[in-house]
Amino acid sequence: MNNNIFIEKPLIVLSMLLSVVLLEAVILLTEGRYYSIISIVALLYVLAYIYMIVFSVKQFSLKEIILILISIKLIVSASILTSGSLSVIMGTGSDWADFHIPRSLRLLEERGVIESLYSVEGTFNGRLTHIVIALFSLFIDFVGINGKSIENIAIMSNMMSFLLVPVIVSMYYYATLSFSNSKKFARRSAFFIALNPFFILSTSFPLKEILLFLAIGFFLLWLLKKQGSVMMLVISFVIIALERVYLIPLLILFVIFIRGGPFTLVFSALAGVLFIELFIGIEVAFVMYSTHVVSLVGLDGSYLPGHGILSNFIRGGFGPFFFRPFLEEFTSAGALGVSKSLLYLFFGFFFIKSFFYTDGPLKIILFIYLFIIFLLPFHGTLKLFLLVAFGGIFLDRVSFVHYMKKPPVNKLFRVFFLGKGKKGGV
C-alpha cells in the first residue's frame, strides 16, 4: 500500500503535465490548428484529476498543489508567447479582447474610471475588472511600454495571476479546513479548484472570474468559519456587486439558509432588495436579466432542442455537451480547453447527488443548480464558475473517500444513497 501511494503522486503529476505539454507541442507544430482526434490526449489530465478527487486517499499538500498549478500555467504561458497564438485567441471573439480591455481603455480616454464604479449608466457587469485593467494599462505606460496594446495588457494580467491564484487557492484551503476539520479534505478541495481547467484558464486572462473567485474565497471564509469576520462578507458582496450583481440574491440565500435564523431571514431579504434597488434599481435589474436571457438564447449554441422546463432541466443539470471539442475536424484547443469540456460529464454527478445531500452548507450545490435551471440554463460559463467555486465543500458526496468523521447527509434519503466509502482519515 505504501509503495502504491509513493508511486501514485508522481504518476498523477506526470499525467497532467504530459497532456498539457503534448497538446501545446502539437499546437506549436501545426501553427495553432490540428486534428480534433488528437485531443484525446487530454484524457490523461481528466482521468488524473478525477482520480485524485474520487478515488485517492492520499492528497497533495497545499504547497505541492500550488507548485503543480504554477508549472502548468508556465507551460501554457510559454507556449502562447512562443507561438504568438495570443493574437489567435484574441481573434476568436474572446470577451476580454472584444469588450473588457476596449471598455477599460475608453474609460481612460474619457477620464471616467472612478465614476464608472457608481454610474447609473453603462454596463453593470465587470466594473471592478475594468478598473484593474485600466490600472494595468497605466502601469505599462509608466514603465515605458505601450499600455494601449491589448496584447501587453493580457500579458500583464497573466503575470499578475501568478501572484493572485496561490492566494485564492489558499483561501479555499483554509475555508474548507474550517468546515471539515480535516487536512486531507481541505487538500482535496484545494486540488479541486486549483487544477480545474476552467479555473486555470479563466484566471489567466483579463476576465471577471479571477476577482469573482477571490470574492467567493472571502465569502467561504466567512460562511464556514464559526467566528468569521463580517468584513470578509462585506468585501465579498462589494466585489460581486461590481462584477456580477445578479449573484447577490443567490449569496443571500446561502446566508439565510445556512447561517441565519428568523431575524437573519427577514433582514437579509430586505437588505438584498434594498441593495439592488439602491445600486441599479429593481426594474433595471429585471431588464438586465431579461436582455441577458434573450441574448444567450439568441446565440443558439445548445445542441438540445427547445427551451421548455424539461429541456432546461436537462440543459442546466448536465450541459453543456461534454463532447464539443471533438465535433469539428480541426481544433485549436489545448489540453486545458478540452479537459474543461470533458469535465462537464463529471459535474453531472454533482447534479444528481445535490438532490440527496442538502444538510448544512451542502445545500449550496442544489441552490446553484436550481438558480441555473430556472434563471440562466444557457449560461454554461456561470454554471461552471459556481460549481468550481463552491464544489470543494461537496467532494465527500461525489467521492468514494470520506474524510469528514460525520459527513452531513439528508436523513430523508439516507436509505437510498448512503455509501460507506473508504476511510481517508483526518
Secondary structure, 3 states (H helix, E strand, C coil): CHHHHHHHHHHHHHHHHHHHHHHHHHHHHCCCCEEHHHHHHHHHHHHHHHHHHHCCCCCCCHHHHHHHHHHHHHHHHHHHHHHCCHHHHHCCCCHHHHHHHHHHHHHHHCCCCCHHHCCCCCCCCCHHHHHHHHHHHHHHHHCCCCCCCHHHHHHHHHHHHHHHHHHHHHHHHHHHHHHHCCHHHHHHHHHHHHCCHHHHHHCCCCCCHHHHHHHHHHHHHHHHCCCCCHHHHHHHHHHHHHHCHHHHHHHHHHHHHHHCCHHHHHHHHHHHHHHHHHHCCHHHHHHHHHHHHHHHHHHCCCCCCCCCHHHHHHHHHHCCCCCHHHCCCEECCCHHHHHHHHCHHHHHHHHHHHCCCCCHHHHHHHHHHHHHHHHCCCCHHHHHHHHHHHHHHHHHHHCCEECCCCCCCCHHHHHHHCCCCEECCC
